[in-house]
């Protein structure tokens, strides 16, 4: 059970806040809470070495802790590991080490990147072993630190002129039902329950249901024929006897007392979502899962959905080919949250803060070429990626030759 679910369920967050004397975000993890407590107990000129997940630098709950580290000049060095599995073989998340000292001295923050276990054996004084330095100003607490730190050690840079993806719209999380087993239905179950079409909607309930980059009505129809759980209960007629019976069955099984459902009125009323033209996998290993959705299906929280604004409405396809390109994937990954074993997670804000070509740069790309890539992607994803790489390189080369 994840720590935040535990503290929410047992209502112990106020007790922890009282103990450490600091207001916490509900999604704080246990490592950050121990870090707060350790910093509070640090004596004058005392030193602290603290191991915690690297994703801490990108989280909302980390902002206030980062502020304390910077404003009180406590943080002296950040050590990250390219070979963390060799050093921490049982770790299920990424690892970094913070070296802190309560000496009140404003000093540059050293960044150390350990690549091999042999390096560790050869280090006689870790404070003298570093690869980069950052000033306090270069690490603003309100920003994600991961892209800043990785930009020092990674060859990947954000190309000139690129803007944040939020210029064109917004990624939003999928529908959180609080009880997927109850709300996700297949065709045979709907017929068995005698629930009519008005009280269900098409919905992508699990990530693995989509295996291709282009998702069409034909693909959706095939899943329906295979009797996959591709529908979601969407009560429009609460006086329908079939619906009443199914809701009663759900209450008998306690679905109405789940954490999310018990805070809704009525408990079975779900939030509204329109079908998203671009879907983005929440968890990824290796290549990021990006789907061009041509169906009317909505989605659960297995995907984030992109909703374009007026500026981005005509750029959906170009955004899609950018997101499947190698360059697009590497740039978006700069905002990832890593959980070890090459498992990356993205929150909507991580994606919205990612970078992509600006409007003028996208105009360098011919729409006919984009349409051709989408057509190819239906049958040959690898070829479509290579073609996307070529188009995105046109943007980069155009900027270089200006």
C-alpha positions in Angstrom: 0.0 0.0 0.0 1.4 3.4 -0.9 2.2 5.6 2.0 -0.2 8.5 1.1 -3.1 6.0 0.8 -2.2 4.7 4.3 -2.1 8.1 5.9 -5.3 9.2 4.2 -7.2 6.1 5.2 -6.0 6.3 8.8 -6.2 10.1 9.1 -2.7 10.3 10.6 -1.5 13.2 8.5 -2.4 15.8 11.1 -0.4 13.8 13.8 2.7 13.7 11.5 2.4 17.5 10.8 2.2 18.1 14.6 5.3 16.1 15.2 7.4 17.7 12.5 5.9 21.2 12.8 5.3 21.5 9.1 2.2 21.4 6.8 2.4 18.5 4.3 0.9 17.9 1.0 -1.3 14.8 1.1 0.9 13.0 -1.5 4.1 13.4 0.5 6.1 10.2 0.6 7.7 8.8 3.8 11.3 9.6 2.7 10.4 13.4 2.5 8.9 13.3 5.9 12.0 11.7 7.4 14.2 14.3 5.6 12.2 17.2 7.2 12.7 15.6 10.6 16.4 15.0 10.0 17.0 18.6 8.9 15.1 19.9 12.0 17.4 17.9 14.2 20.6 18.9 12.5 23.0 20.7 15.0 25.0 23.8 14.2 27.7 22.7 11.7 26.1 19.3 11.7 26.2 17.2 8.5 23.6 15.0 7.0 23.8 12.4 4.2 20.3 11.4 3.1 19.2 8.8 0.5 15.9 9.3 -1.2 14.1 8.8 -4.6 15.4 11.0 -7.4 11.7 11.8 -8.3 11.5 13.9 -5.2 13.0 16.8 -7.2 9.9 16.9 -9.5 7.1 16.5 -7.0 4.7 19.1 -5.6 5.3 17.9 -2.1 9.0 18.5 -2.5 8.7 22.3 -3.2 8.7 23.4 0.5 11.5 21.1 1.4 13.6 22.3 -1.5 12.9 25.9 -0.4 14.2 25.1 3.1 17.3 23.4 1.6 18.1 26.5 -0.5 17.1 29.4 1.7 18.9 28.0 4.7 21.9 27.1 2.7 21.7 23.5 3.9 22.2 21.6 0.6 25.8 21.3 -0.4 25.9 18.4 -2.9 23.6 16.1 -4.9 24.9 12.7 -5.9 23.0 10.8 -8.7 23.7 7.3 -10.0 23.8 6.1 -13.6 24.3 2.5 -12.3 21.9 2.5 -9.4 21.0 -1.2 -9.8 24.6 -2.2 -9.3 24.8 -0.2 -6.0 21.2 -0.6 -4.8 20.1 -3.9 -6.4 16.9 -4.2 -4.3 15.7 -0.6 -4.9 12.4 -0.2 -6.7 12.9 3.5 -7.4 15.7 5.8 -8.6 18.2 6.9 -6.0 20.0 10.0 -5.2 22.0 11.2 -2.1 21.8 14.7 -0.6 24.7 16.0 1.4 23.7 18.8 3.7 25.6 20.9 6.3 24.2 23.4 8.7 27.0 25.9 8.5 25.0 28.9 7.3 27.4 29.4 4.4 26.0 30.2 1.0 27.9 27.9 -1.4 27.5 26.5 -4.8 25.8 23.2 -4.9 27.9 20.4 -6.3 26.5 17.8 -8.7 28.1 14.4 -8.8 27.2 11.7 -11.3 28.4 8.2 -10.4 28.7 6.0 -13.4 30.5 2.9 -12.1 31.0 1.1 -8.8 34.7 1.5 -9.3 34.3 5.2 -9.0 32.9 4.8 -5.5 35.9 2.7 -4.5 38.3 5.3 -5.8 36.7 8.3 -4.1 38.7 9.4 -1.1 36.7 12.6 -0.4 33.2 12.8 -1.9 33.0 16.6 -1.3 35.9 17.1 -3.7 34.5 14.7 -6.3 31.9 16.5 -8.5 31.2 17.2 -12.1 29.2 20.5 -12.0 28.2 23.3 -9.8 24.9 25.2 -9.5 24.2 28.4 -7.6 21.1 28.6 -5.4 19.5 30.8 -8.1 19.9 28.1 -10.7 17.9 25.7 -8.5 14.6 27.6 -7.8 12.5 25.6 -5.4 9.2 26.1 -7.3 10.7 24.4 -10.4 11.4 20.8 -11.2 15.1 20.1 -10.5 15.4 16.9 -12.5 15.5 18.6 -16.0 18.0 21.2 -14.6 20.3 18.5 -13.2 19.9 16.1 -16.1 20.6 18.9 -18.6 24.1 19.1 -17.1 24.9 15.4 -17.7 22.8 14.7 -20.7 23.6 15.6 -24.3 19.9 16.3 -24.9 19.1 20.0 -24.9 15.8 21.8 -25.5 16.0 23.2 -29.1 15.9 27.0 -29.7 12.5 28.4 -29.9 10.6 25.5 -28.4 7.6 26.3 -26.2 5.8 24.5 -23.5 3.1 22.0 -24.7 0.5 23.9 -22.6 0.6 26.6 -25.3 -1.6 24.3 -27.4 -3.9 22.7 -24.8 -3.9 20.6 -21.6 -3.2 17.0 -20.7 -5.7 15.8 -18.1 -5.8 12.6 -16.2 -8.4 10.0 -17.1 -11.6 9.3 -15.1 -10.9 8.0 -11.6 -13.8 5.7 -10.8 -12.6 4.5 -7.4 -13.9 1.1 -8.3 -12.9 0.0 -11.8 -14.2 -3.6 -11.3 -17.7 -2.2 -10.9 -17.7 0.5 -13.5 -15.8 -1.2 -16.3 -18.1 -3.5 -18.3 -18.0 -5.7 -21.4 -20.8 -6.3 -23.9 -22.0 -9.7 -22.5 -22.2 -8.3 -18.9 -24.2 -5.3 -20.1 -26.6 -7.7 -21.9 -26.8 -9.9 -18.8 -27.6 -6.9 -16.6 -30.1 -5.6 -19.2 -28.6 -2.1 -19.0 -29.5 -0.1 -22.0 -27.0 1.9 -24.2 -28.0 5.2 -22.6 -26.4 4.2 -19.3 -23.0 3.1 -20.6 -20.4 4.8 -22.7 -17.4 3.6 -24.7 -14.2 3.7 -22.6 -10.6 2.6 -22.6 -10.4 0.9 -19.2 -6.9 -0.6 -19.3 -3.7 0.5 -21.0 -3.0 -2.9 -22.7 -6.3 -2.8 -24.6 -4.6 -0.4 -27.1 -1.6 -2.1 -28.7 -1.1 0.2 -31.7 -0.2 3.9 -32.1 -3.3 4.7 -34.1 -6.6 3.7 -32.5 -9.6 3.7 -34.8 -13.3 2.7 -34.7 -12.4 -0.6 -36.3 -10.0 -1.3 -33.5 -12.7 -0.5 -31.0 -15.2 -2.7 -32.7 -12.8 -5.6 -32.6 -12.4 -5.2 -28.8 -16.1 -5.2 -28.5 -16.4 -8.4 -30.5 -13.7 -9.9 -28.3 -15.9 -9.0 -25.3 -13.3 -6.8 -23.7 -14.3 -4.4 -20.9 -14.5 -1.5 -23.2 -17.6 0.2 -21.7 -18.1 2.3 -18.6 -21.2 2.6 -16.5 -22.5 6.2 -17.1 -25.8 6.5 -15.3 -28.2 8.7 -17.1 -31.5 7.0 -16.0 -31.2 6.4 -12.3 -34.9 5.2 -12.3 -34.1 2.4 -14.7 -34.8 -0.9 -12.9 -31.8 -2.6 -14.4 -29.6 0.3 -13.2 -31.2 0.3 -9.8 -30.5 -3.5 -9.5 -26.8 -3.1 -10.5 -26.2 -0.2 -8.1 -27.8 -2.2 -5.3 -25.4 -5.1 -6.2 -22.5 -2.6 -6.0 -23.6 -1.4 -2.6 -23.9 -4.9 -1.3 -20.2 -5.4 -2.3 -19.2 -2.1 -0.6 -18.2 -0.2 -3.7 -20.0 2.8 -2.5 -17.7 3.0 0.6 -14.4 3.2 -1.4 -12.2 6.3 -0.8 -13.4 8.1 -3.9 -16.9 6.8 -4.2 -18.0 7.8 -0.6 -17.0 11.4 -1.3 -19.3 11.6 -4.4 -23.0 12.4 -4.4 -24.4 10.2 -5.7 -21.5 7.7 -5.2 -21.8 6.3 -8.8 -21.7 9.8 -10.5 -18.5 10.0 -12.5 -16.7 13.2 -13.7 -17.3 14.2 -17.3 -14.6 13.8 -20.0 -14.7 14.2 -23.7 -12.8 11.8 -26.0 -9.2 12.9 -26.1 -7.5 13.0 -29.6 -4.1 12.1 -28.1 -3.6 9.6 -25.3 -0.5 9.3 -23.2 0.4 6.3 -21.1 0.8 7.1 -17.4 3.4 4.4 -16.9 6.0 3.6 -19.5 9.1 1.5 -19.9 11.4 2.5 -22.8 9.5 4.3 -25.4 6.6 6.5 -24.2 3.2 5.2 -25.2 1.5 7.8 -27.3 -1.8 7.1 -29.1 -3.7 9.0 -31.8 -7.3 8.4 -30.8 -9.8 8.6 -33.6 -12.7 7.0 -31.6 -15.4 8.4 -29.3 -14.0 6.4 -26.4 -13.1 8.2 -23.2 -10.5 6.8 -20.8 -9.7 5.7 -17.3 -6.6 6.8 -15.4 -4.4 4.4 -17.3 -4.0 7.2 -19.9 -3.8 11.0 -19.7 -5.8 12.7 -22.5 -4.7 15.8 -24.4 -7.4 18.5 -25.0 -6.4 21.2 -27.5 -7.2 24.9 -27.1 -8.1 27.1 -30.1 -4.4 27.5 -30.9 -3.7 23.8 -30.8 -6.9 22.5 -32.5 -5.3 22.3 -35.9 -2.0 21.0 -34.7 -3.2 17.7 -33.1 -1.6 15.5 -35.8 1.6 17.5 -35.8 1.8 17.3 -32.0 1.3 13.5 -32.3 4.1 13.0 -34.8 6.4 15.1 -32.6 5.5 13.0 -29.5 6.3 9.7 -31.2 9.6 11.0 -32.7 12.8 10.2 -30.9 13.6 13.8 -30.2 10.1 14.5 -28.8 10.3 11.4 -26.6 13.7 12.4 -25.2 12.6 16.0 -24.5 9.3 14.9 -22.8 11.3 12.4 -20.7 13.2 15.3 -19.1 10.1 15.8 -16.9 9.6 12.1 -16.1 9.3 10.6 -12.6 11.4 7.5 -12.4 10.5 4.5 -10.3 13.4 2.2 -11.0 13.6 -0.8 -13.4 13.2 1.7 -16.2 9.7 2.5 -15.2 8.7 6.1 -15.8 5.6 7.8 -14.6 4.1 11.1 -15.9 1.5 13.3 -14.2 -0.5 15.7 -16.5 1.5 18.7 -15.2 4.8 16.9 -16.2 3.5 16.7 -19.8 2.0 20.2 -19.9 5.4 21.6 -18.8 7.2 19.6 -21.5 8.6 21.4 -24.6 7.6 21.1 -28.2 8.0 23.2 -31.4 6.3 26.6 -31.5 3.6 27.5 -34.0 6.1 28.9 -36.6 8.3 25.8 -36.3 5.3 23.5 -36.7 4.4 25.4 -39.9 7.7 24.2 -41.4 6.0 20.8 -41.6 3.8 20.0 -44.5 0.4 18.6 -43.5 0.4 16.1 -46.4 3.6 14.6 -44.9 1.9 14.4 -41.5 -1.1 12.7 -43.0 1.1 10.2 -44.7 2.9 9.3 -41.5 -0.4 8.7 -39.7 -1.6 6.4 -42.5 1.7 4.5 -42.3 1.5 4.3 -38.5 -1.6 2.2 -38.8 0.4 -0.7 -40.4 4.1 0.1 -39.6 4.8 2.0 -36.4 8.6 1.8 -36.7 8.5 3.3 -40.2 6.2 6.0 -38.9 8.7 6.9 -36.2 11.5 7.1 -38.6 9.4 9.4 -40.9 8.5 11.5 -37.9 12.2 11.8 -37.0 12.9 13.2 -40.5 10.2 15.8 -40.2 11.2 17.0 -36.7 14.8 17.2 -38.0 13.6 19.6 -40.6 12.5 22.0 -37.8 15.9 21.7 -36.1 17.9 22.2 -39.3 15.8 25.1 -40.3 16.5 26.8 -37.0 20.3 26.1 -37.2 20.5 27.6 -40.8 18.7 30.8 -39.9 
